[in-house]
Amino acid sequence: MRTYYGEFPSLKFTKTGAQIREKVLKMRDEVSAKIREREARIMDAATEANMSSAADVLLNLRAIAEGSSNAGDVNMNVGIAAKVRGEIDALTKDRKEAEQLRLVFDNLDESGTFDLNFQELTYFGF
């Protein structure tokens, strides 16, 4: 049995706009669920740090992470601050991906056909 770990640059895979939109819709739903989960984890961190809202976490994150006195009476341990920073970074990436998927979904001609390369085929989950 042969194993190939590279891409197939000369191969093209024809898919309809409807097939691609179906995959994009599923991907968008998955990313939206991840966004909600991340937002919930940020809220949990706010509760754990005795903050009244995730907005407190967001407004004070830099000061908290740096141990600055500008954080006021907000007290969050380094582990929680690092976890929140990681969640915010991932949340930003997820929101960017959700916007990209929205643009593809909204602008892709459902009745057209498209030749996808191997990387695109993999990205859309075919």
C-alpha positions as CSV (number, residue, x, y, z in Angstrom):
1,M,0.0,0.0,0.0
2,R,1.3,3.4,-0.9
3,T,1.0,6.5,1.3
4,Y,1.3,10.0,-0.2
5,Y,1.5,13.0,2.2
6,G,1.7,15.8,-0.4
7,E,-0.9,17.6,-2.4
8,F,-2.0,16.8,-5.9
9,P,-1.3,20.0,-7.8
10,S,-2.5,18.8,-11.2
11,L,-5.8,17.4,-10.0
12,K,-9.0,19.4,-10.1
13,F,-12.2,18.3,-8.5
14,T,-15.4,19.6,-9.9
15,K,-18.1,20.5,-7.4
16,T,-21.4,22.4,-7.8
17,G,-22.0,25.7,-6.0
18,A,-24.8,23.9,-4.1
19,Q,-22.4,21.2,-2.8
20,I,-19.9,23.8,-1.7
21,R,-22.6,26.0,0.0
22,E,-23.9,23.0,1.9
23,K,-20.4,22.3,3.2
24,V,-19.9,26.0,4.0
25,L,-23.1,26.1,5.9
26,K,-22.1,23.2,8.0
27,M,-18.7,24.7,8.7
28,R,-20.3,28.1,9.6
29,D,-22.5,26.3,12.1
30,E,-19.5,24.5,13.7
31,V,-17.5,27.8,13.9
32,S,-20.5,29.5,15.5
33,A,-20.8,26.8,18.1
34,K,-17.1,27.2,18.9
35,I,-17.6,30.9,19.3
36,R,-20.4,30.4,21.7
37,E,-18.3,27.9,23.7
38,R,-15.4,30.3,23.9
39,E,-17.6,33.2,25.0
40,A,-19.0,30.9,27.7
41,R,-15.5,30.0,28.9
42,I,-14.6,33.7,29.1
43,M,-17.7,34.3,31.2
44,D,-16.7,31.4,33.4
45,A,-13.3,32.9,33.9
46,A,-15.0,36.2,34.8
47,T,-17.0,34.5,37.4
48,E,-14.0,32.6,38.7
49,A,-12.1,35.9,39.1
50,N,-15.2,37.5,40.8
51,M,-15.8,39.9,37.9
52,S,-19.3,41.0,37.2
53,S,-19.1,40.3,33.4
54,A,-16.9,39.2,30.6
55,A,-16.6,42.9,29.7
56,D,-14.6,43.3,33.0
57,V,-12.3,40.6,31.8
58,L,-11.9,42.2,28.4
59,L,-11.4,45.7,29.7
60,N,-8.8,44.7,32.3
61,L,-7.1,41.8,30.5
62,R,-3.9,43.7,29.6
63,A,-3.5,45.2,33.0
64,I,-4.3,41.8,34.7
65,A,-1.9,39.9,32.5
66,E,0.9,42.4,33.1
67,G,0.2,42.6,36.9
68,S,-0.3,46.4,36.5
69,S,-1.8,48.5,39.2
70,N,-4.1,50.0,36.6
71,A,-6.2,46.9,36.9
72,G,-7.8,48.6,39.9
73,D,-9.4,46.2,42.4
74,V,-9.6,43.4,39.8
75,N,-7.7,40.4,41.0
76,M,-7.1,37.5,38.6
77,N,-4.4,34.9,38.9
78,V,-1.9,34.5,36.1
79,G,-3.3,31.1,35.0
80,I,-6.8,32.5,34.6
81,A,-5.5,35.5,32.7
82,A,-3.5,33.3,30.4
83,K,-6.5,31.1,29.7
84,V,-8.6,34.2,29.0
85,R,-6.0,35.6,26.7
86,G,-5.8,32.3,24.8
87,E,-9.6,32.2,24.5
88,I,-9.8,35.8,23.2
89,D,-7.1,35.0,20.6
90,A,-8.9,31.9,19.4
91,L,-12.2,33.8,19.5
92,T,-10.8,36.5,17.2
93,K,-9.6,33.8,14.7
94,D,-13.0,32.0,14.9
95,R,-14.8,35.2,14.2
96,K,-12.6,35.9,11.2
97,E,-13.2,32.4,9.8
98,A,-17.0,32.8,10.4
99,E,-16.9,36.1,8.4
100,Q,-14.9,34.4,5.6
101,L,-17.4,31.5,5.4
102,R,-20.3,34.0,5.4
103,L,-18.8,35.8,2.4
104,V,-18.3,32.6,0.5
105,F,-21.8,31.4,1.3
106,D,-23.4,34.8,0.3
107,N,-21.5,35.2,-2.9
108,L,-21.1,31.7,-4.3
109,D,-23.3,31.0,-7.3
110,E,-25.3,27.9,-6.3
111,S,-26.0,26.9,-9.9
112,G,-22.4,27.2,-11.0
113,T,-19.7,24.5,-11.1
114,F,-16.2,25.0,-9.7
115,D,-12.9,23.2,-10.0
116,L,-11.4,22.9,-6.6
117,N,-7.8,22.1,-6.0
118,F,-6.8,19.5,-3.4
119,Q,-6.3,22.1,-0.7
120,E,-9.7,23.7,-1.3
121,L,-11.3,20.2,-1.4
122,T,-9.8,19.4,2.0
123,Y,-10.7,22.8,3.5
124,F,-14.4,22.4,2.6
125,G,-14.4,18.8,3.9
126,F,-15.2,16.8,0.8
